[in-house]
């Protein structure tokens, strides 16, 4: 039997507010346990939550970016469940009237086509604390610093049909929240994580299969691996004649497997009801218009501009706009390079990206700044250095040896463009290569193009890579054909 996969994602994005969603406690990462949990976060008697206006504005900003509906009225509810790191015994969230309703985003598939993924809703809620299991023996430690941290939960429609589509969607949401500067999207710190709802059904069937929820996955690679494992597991269960149990499962990246955590709860299990301590949020159209007027250029619009204005390929534009920081680096590099776009794109997507990946660094931490790279590209353009020598210059800049001009000067890397000097090198190579000269001159024109590479290589070797390759080629052809 052929099977079809159905996937929906619930992405939890920590909002970049300085204080928590209902209290004035700090949200900074890495503090000592339980020093950033105030009386409101702990739910002590007599305290009242107060909504953080900045969280409301950030949620609206996201809604506008995905062309979603922003209802005039939004309500906070209590989601009731017991867990040791949930001090109040309930979580303040949103249920029937979320702050963001239906929207959509477009993702690019591997074959270059695009697909629209529906966004069901995005609602505000507070995060829970964190259970600590290491170093406590048979006990569990509770750190409530995260309790009350503002989250925007983004719920997709079940529109994805394989793990790669799910990853593409997750990456697009990640890119959007960072472009909007409403979240740092740091997965290692828990600022961006997702739950994946996965089910399979016979191909051609309209009715959804029983789904499982894969909980709290915090990397793109793990999302893909977890979904693929779960698809295979569910197909195996069904083909053995058994039934899928609706449940929450955890993904273990060390064993590359999912395992049962608990039976999947339904909405009525949480006994949602409007929070009596929080008034409904009334959103004026004037506020929406104000936020809309200050929206930044988003990834899709920036990509289209890069293609049209900078004449970049679709692939280069996609990579260069995948993160706001990369796009900003590229534009600054182009400015420093005197408007040279193609070389700037090639160096960023090639040498720079390779070095960043090797060192596991973000582009914001690159020792080679956009201005340094642009200045080096200028020296390629004005024939001060060749593309080959530029790799030596880039390596020296990466290692902290200065900017391009000082490295070129100190290491004597300036390209030889003096025709008489290059002509002498060409004459020497020809004189020392009688067999190759004879082979070249006796070959038909269509083969001479390949044979001349030997002579070019010898001249470049003699000049230690400093001879201008274009001049070398011209002089060799002139002399070998005379």
SEBA-679303 format. One record per residue (C-alpha): residue number from 1; residue in three letters; x, y, z. Coordinates in steps of 0.1 Angstrom, whole numbers, plus 5000, padded with zeros to 4 digits. Layout:
# residues N
<node NUM,"ALA",<X,Y,Z>>
...
***
This chain:
# residues 482
<node 1,"UNK",<5000,5000,5000>>
<node 2,"UNK",<5011,5035,4992>>
<node 3,"UNK",<5011,5059,5022>>
<node 4,"UNK",<5008,5097,5024>>
<node 5,"UNK",<5022,5117,5053>>
<node 6,"UNK",<5004,5146,5069>>
<node 7,"UNK",<5024,5170,5091>>
<node 8,"UNK",<5015,5201,5110>>
<node 9,"UNK",<5039,5221,5132>>
<node 10,"UNK",<5034,5241,5164>>
<node 11,"UNK",<5064,5265,5167>>
<node 12,"UNK",<5071,5281,5201>>
<node 13,"UNK",<5090,5314,5196>>
<node 14,"UNK",<5103,5333,5226>>
<node 15,"UNK",<5096,5370,5222>>
<node 16,"UNK",<5125,5394,5226>>
<node 17,"UNK",<5110,5415,5254>>
<node 18,"UNK",<5131,5427,5282>>
<node 19,"UNK",<5106,5416,5308>>
<node 20,"UNK",<5081,5387,5311>>
<node 21,"UNK",<5047,5386,5296>>
<node 22,"UNK",<5028,5393,5329>>
<node 23,"UNK",<5054,5406,5352>>
<node 24,"UNK",<5084,5429,5354>>
<node 25,"UNK",<5109,5401,5359>>
<node 26,"UNK",<5139,5398,5335>>
<node 27,"UNK",<5140,5373,5307>>
<node 28,"UNK",<5178,5372,5302>>
<node 29,"UNK",<5193,5338,5295>>
<node 30,"UNK",<5219,5321,5317>>
<node 31,"UNK",<5210,5336,5352>>
<node 32,"UNK",<5214,5315,5383>>
<node 33,"UNK",<5184,5292,5390>>
<node 34,"UNK",<5153,5309,5404>>
<node 35,"UNK",<5167,5345,5406>>
<node 36,"UNK",<5144,5358,5378>>
<node 37,"UNK",<5111,5345,5391>>
<node 38,"UNK",<5090,5370,5410>>
<node 39,"UNK",<5058,5367,5430>>
<node 40,"UNK",<5036,5370,5398>>
<node 41,"UNK",<5056,5342,5380>>
<node 42,"UNK",<5052,5320,5411>>
<node 43,"UNK",<5015,5326,5414>>
<node 44,"UNK",<5016,5337,5450>>
<node 45,"UNK",<4983,5347,5466>>
<node 46,"UNK",<4972,5383,5461>>
<node 47,"UNK",<4993,5390,5429>>
<node 48,"UNK",<4978,5400,5396>>
<node 49,"UNK",<4992,5396,5361>>
<node 50,"UNK",<4996,5427,5338>>
<node 51,"UNK",<5000,5422,5301>>
<node 52,"UNK",<5033,5433,5285>>
<node 53,"UNK",<5022,5457,5257>>
<node 54,"UNK",<5054,5450,5238>>
<node 55,"UNK",<5044,5413,5235>>
<node 56,"UNK",<5011,5424,5220>>
<node 57,"UNK",<5028,5446,5194>>
<node 58,"UNK",<5053,5418,5185>>
<node 59,"UNK",<5025,5393,5179>>
<node 60,"UNK",<5006,5418,5157>>
<node 61,"UNK",<5039,5425,5137>>
<node 62,"UNK",<5042,5387,5131>>
<node 63,"UNK",<5005,5385,5120>>
<node 64,"UNK",<5010,5413,5095>>
<node 65,"UNK",<5041,5397,5081>>
<node 66,"UNK",<5022,5365,5072>>
<node 67,"UNK",<4992,5384,5059>>
<node 68,"UNK",<4970,5371,5087>>
<node 69,"UNK",<4938,5383,5102>>
<node 70,"UNK",<4942,5404,5134>>
<node 71,"UNK",<4910,5403,5154>>
<node 72,"UNK",<4898,5434,5172>>
<node 73,"UNK",<4893,5414,5204>>
<node 74,"UNK",<4916,5388,5220>>
<node 75,"UNK",<4912,5369,5252>>
<node 76,"UNK",<4936,5351,5276>>
<node 77,"UNK",<4926,5318,5291>>
<node 78,"UNK",<4938,5294,5318>>
<node 79,"UNK",<4951,5261,5305>>
<node 80,"UNK",<4949,5238,5336>>
<node 81,"UNK",<4973,5210,5341>>
<node 82,"UNK",<4997,5199,5369>>
<node 83,"UNK",<5034,5197,5364>>
<node 84,"UNK",<5062,5204,5389>>
<node 85,"UNK",<5077,5233,5369>>
<node 86,"UNK",<5042,5250,5365>>
<node 87,"UNK",<5040,5268,5398>>
<node 88,"UNK",<5004,5281,5394>>
<node 89,"UNK",<4989,5248,5384>>
<node 90,"UNK",<4978,5265,5351>>
<node 91,"UNK",<4994,5282,5322>>
<node 92,"UNK",<4980,5316,5309>>
<node 93,"UNK",<4975,5311,5272>>
<node 94,"UNK",<4949,5318,5245>>
<node 95,"UNK",<4923,5294,5232>>
<node 96,"UNK",<4891,5306,5214>>
<node 97,"UNK",<4902,5341,5206>>
<node 98,"UNK",<4939,5343,5197>>
<node 99,"UNK",<4957,5375,5188>>
<node 100,"UNK",<4965,5363,5153>>
<node 101,"UNK",<4941,5342,5131>>
<node 102,"UNK",<4945,5327,5097>>
<node 103,"UNK",<4975,5336,5076>>
<node 104,"UNK",<5000,5319,5053>>
<node 105,"UNK",<5036,5317,5041>>
<node 106,"UNK",<5052,5304,5010>>
<node 107,"UNK",<5081,5279,5011>>
<node 108,"UNK",<5105,5269,4984>>
<node 109,"UNK",<5108,5232,4976>>
<node 110,"UNK",<5139,5213,4965>>
<node 111,"UNK",<5128,5213,4929>>
<node 112,"UNK",<5126,5251,4929>>
<node 113,"UNK",<5088,5253,4930>>
<node 114,"UNK",<5069,5270,4958>>
<node 115,"UNK",<5041,5258,4981>>
<node 116,"UNK",<5018,5278,5003>>
<node 117,"UNK",<5015,5266,5039>>
<node 118,"UNK",<4985,5278,5059>>
<node 119,"UNK",<4990,5292,5094>>
<node 120,"UNK",<4959,5284,5116>>
<node 121,"UNK",<4967,5309,5144>>
<node 122,"UNK",<4994,5324,5165>>
<node 123,"UNK",<4987,5330,5201>>
<node 124,"UNK",<5005,5345,5231>>
<node 125,"UNK",<5012,5324,5262>>
<node 126,"UNK",<5036,5322,5291>>
<node 127,"UNK",<5064,5296,5293>>
<node 128,"UNK",<5067,5271,5321>>
<node 129,"UNK",<5098,5266,5342>>
<node 130,"UNK",<5124,5239,5336>>
<node 131,"UNK",<5129,5205,5353>>
<node 132,"UNK",<5166,5197,5360>>
<node 133,"UNK",<5175,5160,5362>>
<node 134,"UNK",<5213,5160,5362>>
<node 135,"UNK",<5232,5162,5394>>
<node 136,"UNK",<5203,5156,5417>>
<node 137,"UNK",<5205,5118,5421>>
<node 138,"UNK",<5169,5105,5423>>
<node 139,"UNK",<5155,5140,5428>>
<node 140,"UNK",<5145,5166,5403>>
<node 141,"UNK",<5155,5203,5405>>
<node 142,"UNK",<5131,5230,5394>>
<node 143,"UNK",<5144,5263,5379>>
<node 144,"UNK",<5115,5288,5375>>
<node 145,"UNK",<5135,5315,5357>>
<node 146,"UNK",<5117,5307,5324>>
<node 147,"UNK",<5082,5308,5341>>
<node 148,"UNK",<5063,5337,5326>>
<node 149,"UNK",<5087,5342,5296>>
<node 150,"UNK",<5066,5354,5267>>
<node 151,"UNK",<5060,5329,5239>>
<node 152,"UNK",<5042,5332,5205>>
<node 153,"UNK",<5029,5298,5195>>
<node 154,"UNK",<5026,5295,5158>>
<node 155,"UNK",<5003,5267,5147>>
<node 156,"UNK",<5003,5256,5110>>
<node 157,"UNK",<4976,5239,5090>>
<node 158,"UNK",<4984,5202,5083>>
<node 159,"UNK",<4997,5211,5048>>
<node 160,"UNK",<5031,5195,5048>>
<node 161,"UNK",<5036,5161,5032>>
<node 162,"UNK",<5072,5152,5041>>
<node 163,"UNK",<5100,5161,5065>>
<node 164,"UNK",<5118,5184,5041>>
<node 165,"UNK",<5087,5205,5036>>
<node 166,"UNK",<5084,5208,5074>>
<node 167,"UNK",<5120,5219,5077>>
<node 168,"UNK",<5116,5245,5049>>
<node 169,"UNK",<5085,5258,5067>>
<node 170,"UNK",<5103,5260,5101>>
<node 171,"UNK",<5133,5277,5085>>
<node 172,"UNK",<5110,5303,5069>>
<node 173,"UNK",<5092,5311,5102>>
<node 174,"UNK",<5127,5313,5119>>
<node 175,"UNK",<5138,5337,5092>>
<node 176,"UNK",<5107,5359,5095>>
<node 177,"UNK",<5108,5363,5133>>
<node 178,"UNK",<5145,5373,5131>>
<node 179,"UNK",<5139,5398,5103>>
<node 180,"UNK",<5111,5413,5124>>
<node 181,"UNK",<5135,5413,5154>>
<node 182,"UNK",<5108,5399,5176>>
<node 183,"UNK",<5129,5369,5186>>
<node 184,"UNK",<5166,5360,5185>>
<node 185,"UNK",<5156,5325,5173>>
<node 186,"UNK",<5183,5309,5194>>
<node 187,"UNK",<5176,5272,5194>>
<node 188,"UNK",<5203,5262,5218>>
<node 189,"UNK",<5188,5285,5244>>
<node 190,"UNK",<5153,5273,5238>>
<node 191,"UNK",<5141,5305,5221>>
<node 192,"UNK",<5128,5286,5191>>
<node 193,"UNK",<5115,5251,5192>>
<node 194,"UNK",<5087,5231,5178>>
<node 195,"UNK",<5062,5202,5183>>
<node 196,"UNK",<5055,5182,5152>>
<node 197,"UNK",<5021,5165,5146>>
<node 198,"UNK",<5026,5135,5123>>
<node 199,"UNK",<5001,5110,5108>>
<node 200,"UNK",<5000,5088,5078>>
<node 201,"UNK",<4970,5077,5057>>
<node 202,"UNK",<4965,5055,5025>>
<node 203,"UNK",<4973,5076,4994>>
<node 204,"UNK",<4941,5091,4981>>
<node 205,"UNK",<4922,5090,5014>>
<node 206,"UNK",<4907,5123,5025>>
<node 207,"UNK",<4903,5114,5062>>
<node 208,"UNK",<4934,5121,5084>>
<node 209,"UNK",<4951,5092,5102>>
<node 210,"UNK",<4956,5091,5140>>
<node 211,"UNK",<4984,5116,5148>>
<node 212,"UNK",<5012,5116,5173>>
<node 213,"UNK",<5029,5147,5186>>
<node 214,"UNK",<5067,5149,5187>>
<node 215,"UNK",<5075,5173,5216>>
<node 216,"UNK",<5101,5201,5220>>
<node 217,"UNK",<5125,5196,5191>>
<node 218,"UNK",<5151,5223,5189>>
<node 219,"UNK",<5171,5219,5157>>
<node 220,"UNK",<5162,5217,5120>>
<node 221,"UNK",<5182,5185,5116>>
<node 222,"UNK",<5164,5168,5145>>
<node 223,"UNK",<5130,5179,5132>>
<node 224,"UNK",<5138,5161,5099>>
<node 225,"UNK",<5152,5130,5116>>
<node 226,"UNK",<5123,5128,5141>>
<node 227,"UNK",<5096,5131,5115>>
<node 228,"UNK",<5112,5106,5092>>
<node 229,"UNK",<5116,5081,5120>>
<node 230,"UNK",<5080,5086,5131>>
<node 231,"UNK",<5067,5081,5096>>
<node 232,"UNK",<5085,5048,5092>>
<node 233,"UNK",<5073,5037,5127>>
<node 234,"UNK",<5037,5045,5120>>
<node 235,"UNK",<5038,5027,5086>>
<node 236,"UNK",<5053,4996,5102>>
<node 237,"UNK",<5026,4996,5129>>
<node 238,"UNK",<4998,4999,5103>>
<node 239,"UNK",<5012,4973,5080>>
<node 240,"UNK",<5014,4949,5109>>
<node 241,"UNK",<4977,4953,5113>>
<node 242,"UNK",<4979,4973,5145>>
<node 243,"UNK",<4965,5008,5152>>
<node 244,"UNK",<4983,5041,5159>>
<node 245,"UNK",<4978,5054,5195>>
<node 246,"UNK",<4973,5091,5198>>
<node 247,"UNK",<5000,5102,5221>>
<node 248,"UNK",<5029,5126,5228>>
<node 249,"UNK",<5063,5112,5220>>
<node 250,"UNK",<5099,5124,5227>>
<node 251,"UNK",<5126,5123,5201>>
<node 252,"UNK",<5160,5109,5213>>
<node 253,"UNK",<5187,5122,5189>>
<node 254,"UNK",<5214,5099,5203>>
<node 255,"UNK",<5194,5068,5194>>
<node 256,"UNK",<5175,5084,5165>>
<node 257,"UNK",<5141,5072,5177>>
<node 258,"UNK",<5109,5084,5192>>
<node 259,"UNK",<5094,5070,5224>>
<node 260,"UNK",<5061,5073,5241>>
<node 261,"UNK",<5058,5100,5268>>
<node 262,"UNK",<5021,5102,5276>>
<node 263,"UNK",<4987,5099,5260>>
<node 264,"UNK",<4978,5129,5239>>
<node 265,"UNK",<4955,5153,5256>>
<node 266,"UNK",<4925,5170,5239>>
<node 267,"UNK",<4916,5206,5245>>
<node 268,"UNK",<4888,5196,5270>>
<node 269,"UNK",<4914,5178,5291>>
<node 270,"UNK",<4929,5212,5299>>
<node 271,"UNK",<4896,5227,5311>>
<node 272,"UNK",<4902,5261,5293>>
<node 273,"UNK",<4883,5291,5307>>
<node 274,"UNK",<4889,5329,5304>>
<node 275,"UNK",<4914,5342,5329>>
<node 276,"UNK",<4894,5363,5354>>
<node 277,"UNK",<4925,5384,5363>>
<node 278,"UNK",<4931,5396,5327>>
<node 279,"UNK",<4908,5419,5307>>
<node 280,"UNK",<4901,5412,5270>>
<node 281,"UNK",<4927,5429,5247>>
<node 282,"UNK",<4911,5454,5224>>
<node 283,"UNK",<4932,5461,5193>>
<node 284,"UNK",<4925,5494,5176>>
<node 285,"UNK",<4930,5496,5138>>
<node 286,"UNK",<4952,5527,5144>>
<node 287,"UNK",<4977,5505,5163>>
<node 288,"UNK",<4977,5479,5134>>
<node 289,"UNK",<4983,5507,5109>>
<node 290,"UNK",<5011,5521,5129>>
<node 291,"UNK",<5029,5488,5132>>
<node 292,"UNK",<5023,5480,5096>>
<node 293,"UNK",<5040,5513,5085>>
<node 294,"UNK",<5072,5503,5103>>
<node 295,"UNK",<5074,5467,5090>>
<node 296,"UNK",<5109,5459,5077>>
<node 297,"UNK",<5117,5445,5043>>
<node 298,"UNK",<5109,5408,5047>>
<node 299,"UNK",<5128,5378,5032>>
<node 300,"UNK",<5107,5372,5001>>
<node 301,"UNK",<5107,5409,4991>>
<node 302,"UNK",<5144,5412,4998>>
<node 303,"UNK",<5152,5381,4977>>
<node 304,"UNK",<5132,5396,4947>>
<node 305,"UNK",<5151,5429,4951>>
<node 306,"UNK",<5184,5411,4951>>
<node 307,"UNK",<5175,5392,4919>>
<node 308,"UNK",<5162,5423,4901>>
<node 309,"UNK",<5187,5450,4914>>
<node 310,"UNK",<5219,5429,4918>>
<node 311,"UNK",<5212,5404,4889>>
<node 312,"UNK",<5218,5375,4912>>
<node 313,"UNK",<5207,5339,4906>>
<node 314,"UNK",<5177,5325,4924>>
<node 315,"UNK",<5200,5302,4944>>
<node 316,"UNK",<5224,5330,4955>>
<node 317,"UNK",<5195,5353,4964>>
<node 318,"UNK",<5179,5326,4985>>
<node 319,"UNK",<5210,5319,5004>>
<node 320,"UNK",<5219,5356,5009>>
<node 321,"UNK",<5185,5364,5023>>
<node 322,"UNK",<5180,5334,5044>>
<node 323,"UNK",<5191,5354,5074>>
<node 324,"UNK",<5189,5391,5079>>
<node 325,"UNK",<5225,5392,5091>>
<node 326,"UNK",<5237,5376,5059>>
<node 327,"UNK",<5217,5400,5038>>
<node 328,"UNK",<5230,5430,5057>>
<node 329,"UNK",<5266,5417,5054>>
<node 330,"UNK",<5262,5412,5016>>
<node 331,"UNK",<5249,5448,5010>>
<node 332,"UNK",<5276,5463,5032>>
<node 333,"UNK",<5302,5442,5012>>
<node 334,"UNK",<5288,5454,4979>>
<node 335,"UNK",<5291,5490,4991>>
<node 336,"UNK",<5327,5485,5001>>
<node 337,"UNK",<5335,5467,4968>>
<node 338,"UNK",<5323,5497,4948>>
<node 339,"UNK",<5290,5480,4937>>
<node 340,"UNK",<5305,5447,4926>>
<node 341,"UNK",<5277,5422,4933>>
<node 342,"UNK",<5286,5389,4916>>
<node 343,"UNK",<5321,5386,4932>>
<node 344,"UNK",<5306,5397,4966>>
<node 345,"UNK",<5280,5370,4964>>
<node 346,"UNK",<5306,5344,4953>>
<node 347,"UNK",<5330,5351,4982>>
<node 348,"UNK",<5302,5352,5008>>
<node 349,"UNK",<5285,5320,4996>>
<node 350,"UNK",<5319,5303,4990>>
<node 351,"UNK",<5350,5311,5010>>
<node 352,"UNK",<5334,5330,5039>>
<node 353,"UNK",<5305,5305,5044>>
<node 354,"UNK",<5330,5276,5043>>
<node 355,"UNK",<5351,5291,5070>>
<node 356,"UNK",<5321,5300,5092>>
<node 357,"UNK",<5308,5265,5089>>
<node 358,"UNK",<5342,5250,5097>>
<node 359,"UNK",<5345,5271,5129>>
<node 360,"UNK",<5308,5267,5137>>
<node 361,"UNK",<5305,5305,5138>>
<node 362,"UNK",<5277,5329,5129>>
<node 363,"UNK",<5283,5356,5103>>
<node 364,"UNK",<5280,5383,5130>>
<node 365,"UNK",<5311,5368,5146>>
<node 366,"UNK",<5331,5367,5114>>
<node 367,"UNK",<5367,5380,5119>>
<node 368,"UNK",<5365,5392,5083>>
<node 369,"UNK",<5340,5421,5082>>
<node 370,"UNK",<5319,5431,5052>>
<node 371,"UNK",<5341,5462,5047>>
<node 372,"UNK",<5373,5441,5048>>
<node 373,"UNK",<5359,5416,5022>>
<node 374,"UNK",<5346,5444,5000>>
<node 375,"UNK",<5380,5461,5001>>
<node 376,"UNK",<5397,5429,4990>>
<node 377,"UNK",<5372,5424,4962>>
<node 378,"UNK",<5381,5460,4950>>
<node 379,"UNK",<5417,5449,4947>>
<node 380,"UNK",<5407,5419,4925>>
<node 381,"UNK",<5387,5443,4903>>
<node 382,"UNK",<5415,5468,4898>>
<node 383,"UNK",<5440,5439,4891>>
<node 384,"UNK",<5461,5446,4922>>
<node 385,"UNK",<5457,5409,4930>>
<node 386,"UNK",<5444,5378,4911>>
<node 387,"UNK",<5416,5356,4923>>
<node 388,"UNK",<5441,5330,4933>>
<node 389,"UNK",<5462,5354,4954>>
<node 390,"UNK",<5429,5367,4969>>
<node 391,"UNK",<5425,5334,4987>>
<node 392,"UNK",<5458,5340,5005>>
<node 393,"UNK",<5447,5375,5014>>
<node 394,"UNK",<5414,5362,5027>>
<node 395,"UNK",<5431,5336,5048>>
<node 396,"UNK",<5454,5362,5063>>
<node 397,"UNK",<5425,5385,5071>>
<node 398,"UNK",<5406,5355,5087>>
<node 399,"UNK",<5437,5349,5109>>
<node 400,"UNK",<5437,5385,5121>>
<node 401,"UNK",<5467,5398,5101>>
<node 402,"UNK",<5451,5431,5091>>
<node 403,"UNK",<5431,5444,5062>>
<node 404,"UNK",<5436,5435,5025>>
<node 405,"UNK",<5458,5465,5015>>
<node 406,"UNK",<5482,5460,5044>>
<node 407,"UNK",<5484,5422,5038>>
<node 408,"UNK",<5491,5427,5001>>
<node 409,"UNK",<5518,5452,5009>>
<node 410,"UNK",<5535,5433,5037>>
<node 411,"UNK",<5535,5400,5019>>
<node 412,"UNK",<5544,5414,4985>>
<node 413,"UNK",<5513,5399,4969>>
<node 414,"UNK",<5507,5426,4943>>
<node 415,"UNK",<5499,5412,4909>>
<node 416,"UNK",<5526,5415,4881>>
<node 417,"UNK",<5510,5435,4853>>
<node 418,"UNK",<5542,5447,4837>>
<node 419,"UNK",<5540,5433,4802>>
<node 420,"UNK",<5578,5431,4797>>
<node 421,"UNK",<5582,5411,4830>>
<node 422,"UNK",<5554,5387,4820>>
<node 423,"UNK",<5568,5384,4785>>
<node 424,"UNK",<5602,5373,4799>>
<node 425,"UNK",<5585,5346,4820>>
<node 426,"UNK",<5565,5334,4789>>
<node 427,"UNK",<5597,5333,4768>>
<node 428,"UNK",<5615,5312,4794>>
<node 429,"UNK",<5587,5287,4797>>
<node 430,"UNK",<5584,5283,4759>>
<node 431,"UNK",<5622,5279,4756>>
<node 432,"UNK",<5622,5252,4782>>
<node 433,"UNK",<5592,5233,4768>>
<node 434,"UNK",<5601,5223,4732>>
<node 435,"UNK",<5581,5190,4732>>
<node 436,"UNK",<5550,5207,4745>>
<node 437,"UNK",<5554,5236,4720>>
<node 438,"UNK",<5556,5211,4691>>
<node 439,"UNK",<5525,5192,4703>>
<node 440,"UNK",<5506,5225,4706>>
<node 441,"UNK",<5516,5237,4672>>
<node 442,"UNK",<5508,5204,4655>>
<node 443,"UNK",<5473,5201,4672>>
<node 444,"UNK",<5441,5213,4656>>
<node 445,"UNK",<5427,5246,4670>>
<node 446,"UNK",<5400,5229,4690>>
<node 447,"UNK",<5426,5210,4710>>
<node 448,"UNK",<5450,5239,4715>>
<node 449,"UNK",<5427,5255,4741>>
<node 450,"UNK",<5433,5226,4765>>
<node 451,"UNK",<5470,5223,4758>>
<node 452,"UNK",<5477,5260,4765>>
<node 453,"UNK",<5468,5253,4801>>
<node 454,"UNK",<5502,5236,4807>>
<node 455,"UNK",<5520,5268,4796>>
<node 456,"UNK",<5498,5290,4817>>
<node 457,"UNK",<5504,5268,4848>>
<node 458,"UNK",<5542,5270,4843>>
<node 459,"UNK",<5542,5308,4840>>
<node 460,"UNK",<5520,5312,4870>>
<node 461,"UNK",<5543,5288,4889>>
<node 462,"UNK",<5574,5308,4879>>
<node 463,"UNK",<5557,5341,4890>>
<node 464,"UNK",<5545,5325,4923>>
<node 465,"UNK",<5509,5332,4912>>
<node 466,"UNK",<5515,5369,4908>>
<node 467,"UNK",<5513,5372,4870>>
<node 468,"UNK",<5481,5386,4856>>
<node 469,"UNK",<5464,5354,4841>>
<node 470,"UNK",<5447,5373,4813>>
<node 471,"UNK",<5479,5389,4801>>
<node 472,"UNK",<5497,5355,4804>>
<node 473,"UNK",<5470,5338,4782>>
<node 474,"UNK",<5472,5366,4756>>
<node 475,"UNK",<5510,5366,4753>>
<node 476,"UNK",<5512,5328,4752>>
<node 477,"UNK",<5486,5325,4723>>
<node 478,"UNK",<5504,5353,4705>>
<node 479,"UNK",<5539,5337,4707>>
<node 480,"UNK",<5528,5300,4703>>
<node 481,"UNK",<5508,5308,4672>>
<node 482,"UNK",<5535,5330,4655>>
***
